[in-house]
Amino acid sequence: MQKGLIIKNITNTYYIKSNEKIYECIARGRFKQDDIIPVVGDNVEIEIIDRENNKAVIERIIERKNFSRRPKVANLTELVCVISTKLPKPDLLMLDKQLVFAEYLGIKPIIVINKNDLDKNLAIEIEREYSNIGYNVVITNALTGEGIKNIIKKIDKDKSNNKIVALSGNSGVGKSSIINSILDKDVTIAGEISLKNKKGKNTTTITSLYEVEKDIYFVDTPGFSTFDINEIESANLDKYFLDFRDYIKECEYQGCSHVKEEKCGIKTAVENGKISKNRYDRYIKIYEDLKYKEEHKKW
């Protein structure tokens, strides 16, 4: 048997890169019995059944470092959170959820503000807010290529393992255009914008890895209308807000939710301008959504 990387999945067919060849594979039935199925990004062991036609069978899934249910990808190393200045307008609530999710998975987030030509001032304003928190932010225009190389520069270049980088964001923000610009060719279908409601139309239906440099792969994922982070408990949410960490210790009560409590270090930091009021308001919205789902969870 030999090892390989799943680079594309269409229904029950998997395309695996192994020893610089691409094999078309199926998975053994026992994976369903074990309540696990192979996904893009999985490192696997395969058995070659037809060398002439590059056909193989997946025999084993090598232990994952992490797993994302949406996008459904294994072994992510970085999450590129893409928003646009307009068409569609920036959804900072979803962005904050994505940043929280990256922290939860223990992977590096990179924020990309695309379509900067439509509102440069807004792009700079958002870049300033998140850079001050400590996030890596890149401003781009995927159609002209402006800023695209800076995305690659932000990726850790440790060559000991494959780098699997997911682009995540609303439909229409330009994820596919960014990948096309990085590769300098059209390998994905760019999303359309509905003129009626100014929202993106989802065009990516197959999750695929695109190799942009040696052992560095980008994932183009379906656009989101929602982004759920239900794996995270509301009581732990504050741990994944980078700008909260220096002030949590100043809360008088252990387990402070930073919502209704008095003598709260986070609320004091907001009042003193050390934490953005808008960012704090989005924290409350995410917290209350998680809390509501926990209290109404059906067993």
C-alpha positions in Angstrom: 0.0 0.0 0.0 1.1 3.6 -0.5 0.2 6.9 1.0 -1.6 9.7 -0.7 -3.7 12.9 -0.3 -7.3 13.3 -1.2 -7.5 16.4 -3.5 -11.1 16.1 -4.8 -14.3 14.3 -3.9 -17.3 13.9 -6.2 -20.0 11.9 -4.6 -18.4 8.5 -3.7 -15.4 8.9 -6.0 -12.1 10.3 -4.5 -9.1 11.7 -6.5 -5.9 11.0 -4.6 -2.4 12.4 -5.3 0.2 9.8 -4.6 3.8 9.8 -5.9 3.0 12.6 -8.3 0.1 10.6 -9.9 -3.6 11.1 -9.5 -5.6 8.0 -8.7 -9.4 7.6 -9.0 -10.5 5.7 -5.8 -13.4 4.3 -4.0 -13.5 3.7 -0.2 -13.9 0.4 1.5 -17.4 -0.1 2.9 -16.1 -0.5 6.5 -15.6 3.3 6.8 -19.3 3.8 7.0 -19.5 1.1 9.7 -16.8 3.0 11.6 -18.9 6.2 11.3 -16.1 8.0 9.4 -15.9 8.8 5.7 -12.9 10.1 3.8 -12.9 13.9 3.0 -10.7 16.2 1.0 -7.5 16.9 2.9 -7.3 13.4 4.4 -4.0 11.6 4.2 -4.8 8.0 3.3 -3.3 4.6 2.4 -4.4 3.1 -0.9 -4.2 -0.2 -2.6 -3.6 0.0 -6.4 -6.1 -2.3 -8.3 -5.4 -1.0 -11.8 -2.1 0.6 -12.5 -2.7 1.2 -16.2 -5.9 3.3 -15.5 -4.7 4.6 -12.1 -7.5 3.0 -10.1 -7.2 2.3 -6.4 -9.1 1.7 -3.2 -8.8 3.6 0.0 -7.8 1.2 2.8 -7.1 3.5 5.7 -7.5 7.1 6.8 -4.4 8.3 8.6 -5.3 10.1 11.9 -6.4 13.7 11.3 -5.0 16.8 12.9 -8.4 18.4 12.7 -11.7 18.2 10.9 -14.0 21.0 9.7 -17.6 20.1 9.1 -18.1 23.2 7.0 -16.2 23.4 4.8 -15.9 19.6 5.0 -12.1 19.4 5.0 -9.5 17.5 7.1 -6.0 18.7 8.2 -6.5 22.4 7.6 -3.4 24.5 8.5 -4.8 27.9 7.7 -8.2 29.5 7.1 -8.4 32.5 4.7 -11.6 34.4 5.6 -12.7 36.4 2.6 -15.1 39.4 2.7 -15.8 42.1 0.1 -16.3 45.8 0.5 -19.5 45.6 -1.6 -21.5 43.2 -3.6 -22.0 41.6 -1.2 -21.5 44.0 1.7 -19.0 42.9 4.4 -20.6 40.4 6.9 -18.4 41.0 10.0 -20.6 38.8 12.2 -19.8 35.8 9.9 -16.2 36.9 9.8 -16.0 36.9 13.6 -17.5 33.4 13.6 -14.9 32.2 11.2 -12.1 33.7 13.2 -13.5 32.0 16.3 -13.7 28.7 14.5 -10.0 29.0 13.3 -8.9 29.6 16.9 -11.0 26.6 18.0 -9.4 24.4 15.4 -5.9 25.7 16.4 -5.2 26.9 12.8 -3.9 30.3 11.6 -6.6 32.7 10.2 -5.9 35.2 7.5 -8.4 38.0 6.6 -8.8 39.0 3.0 -10.7 42.1 2.1 -11.5 41.8 -1.6 -13.0 44.2 -4.1 -11.1 47.1 -2.5 -11.8 49.2 -5.6 -15.5 49.4 -4.7 -14.9 51.1 -1.3 -11.2 51.7 -0.4 -12.0 53.7 2.7 -14.1 50.8 4.1 -11.4 48.3 3.3 -8.9 50.4 5.2 -11.2 50.8 8.2 -11.8 47.1 8.5 -8.1 46.4 8.0 -7.2 48.8 10.8 -9.8 47.2 13.3 -8.6 43.6 12.8 -4.9 44.4 12.4 -5.0 46.2 15.8 -6.4 43.0 17.3 -3.5 41.0 16.0 -4.9 39.3 12.8 -3.1 39.1 9.5 -5.1 41.2 7.0 -4.6 41.5 3.2 -6.5 43.9 1.0 -7.0 42.7 -2.5 -8.6 43.1 -5.9 -8.8 39.6 -7.4 -9.7 40.9 -10.9 -6.6 43.0 -11.2 -4.3 40.8 -9.0 -3.7 43.6 -6.5 -2.6 42.2 -3.2 -2.9 38.6 -4.3 0.7 37.7 -3.8 0.5 39.0 -0.2 -1.9 36.2 0.6 0.8 33.6 -0.3 3.4 35.6 1.8 1.2 35.2 4.9 1.2 31.4 4.7 3.7 29.6 6.9 6.3 28.0 4.7 7.2 25.1 7.0 7.8 22.4 4.5 7.6 19.4 6.9 3.9 18.9 6.0 1.4 19.8 3.3 -0.2 23.2 3.8 -4.0 23.0 3.3 -5.5 26.5 3.2 -9.3 26.9 3.0 -10.9 30.1 1.6 -14.1 30.7 3.5 -16.8 33.4 3.1 -20.1 34.4 1.6 -21.0 33.6 -2.0 -19.9 36.3 -4.3 -17.0 37.7 -2.2 -14.4 36.5 -4.8 -13.0 33.2 -3.4 -12.9 31.5 -6.8 -11.5 34.7 -8.5 -8.7 34.8 -5.8 -7.7 31.2 -6.6 -7.8 31.8 -10.3 -5.6 34.9 -9.8 -3.1 33.0 -7.6 -2.8 30.2 -10.2 -3.0 32.7 -13.1 -5.6 30.6 -14.9 -9.3 29.8 -14.6 -9.6 26.6 -12.6 -12.8 27.5 -10.8 -16.0 29.1 -11.7 -16.3 32.7 -10.4 -19.5 33.4 -8.5 -22.2 35.6 -9.8 -24.0 38.4 -8.0 -27.8 38.5 -8.1 -28.8 42.0 -9.2 -32.1 41.5 -7.5 -30.9 41.0 -4.0 -27.2 41.9 -4.3 -26.3 38.5 -2.8 -23.9 36.0 -4.2 -25.1 32.9 -6.1 -23.3 29.8 -4.9 -21.3 28.3 -7.8 -18.8 25.9 -6.1 -20.4 22.5 -5.5 -17.4 20.3 -5.5 -14.7 20.7 -2.9 -11.2 20.5 -4.5 -7.6 21.2 -3.6 -5.5 23.3 -5.9 -1.7 23.2 -5.6 -0.5 26.8 -5.7 3.1 26.0 -4.8 4.9 22.8 -3.9 2.9 21.1 -1.1 0.7 24.2 -0.6 -2.9 23.6 -1.5 -5.9 26.0 -1.5 -9.4 24.8 -1.0 -12.3 26.5 -2.9 -15.4 25.8 -0.8 -19.1 26.5 -1.3 -20.3 29.9 -0.3 -22.2 30.3 3.0 -25.5 31.8 3.8 -24.9 30.9 7.4 -21.8 29.7 9.3 -22.5 27.5 12.4 -20.0 27.0 15.2 -22.1 24.8 17.3 -19.1 22.7 18.4 -18.1 25.6 20.6 -19.7 25.9 24.0 -21.0 29.4 24.9 -19.1 29.3 28.1 -15.8 28.9 26.2 -16.5 31.5 23.4 -14.5 34.3 25.1 -11.3 32.2 24.8 -11.4 32.4 21.0 -11.7 36.2 20.9 -8.1 37.4 20.7 -8.9 40.9 21.9 -10.6 39.6 25.1 -7.7 37.6 26.4 -5.8 40.3 28.2 -9.0 41.4 30.1 -10.7 38.2 31.1 -8.5 38.0 34.1 -9.9 41.3 35.3 -13.4 39.9 35.6 -14.5 39.6 39.3 -16.5 36.4 38.8 -15.0 33.2 37.5 -16.9 32.0 34.5 -18.1 35.5 33.6 -20.1 35.5 30.4 -19.3 39.3 29.9 -23.0 39.9 29.1 -25.0 40.8 32.2 -22.4 40.6 35.0 -21.1 43.6 36.9 -17.3 44.3 37.4 -16.5 42.6 34.1 -13.1 43.1 32.7 -14.3 42.9 29.1 -17.1 45.4 29.6 -14.7 47.8 31.3 -12.3 47.4 28.3 -15.1 48.2 25.9 -16.0 51.3 27.9 -12.4 52.4 27.9 -12.1 52.0 24.1 -9.6 49.1 24.4 -12.1 46.6 22.8 -14.2 47.7 19.8 -17.9 48.2 20.8 -19.0 46.7 17.5 -16.8 43.7 18.0 -18.2 43.2 21.5 -21.8 43.5 20.2 -21.0 40.7 17.7 -19.6 38.6 20.6 -22.9 39.0 22.4 -24.9 38.0 19.3 -22.7 34.9 18.8 -22.9 34.1 22.6 -26.7 34.4 22.7 -27.1 32.3 19.6 -24.9 29.5 21.1 -26.7 29.7 24.4 -30.1 29.5 22.9 -29.2 26.4 20.8 -27.7 24.8 24.0 -30.9 25.4 25.9 -33.2 24.2 23.2 -31.1 21.3 22.0 -33.1 18.1 21.3 -31.7 15.0 22.8 
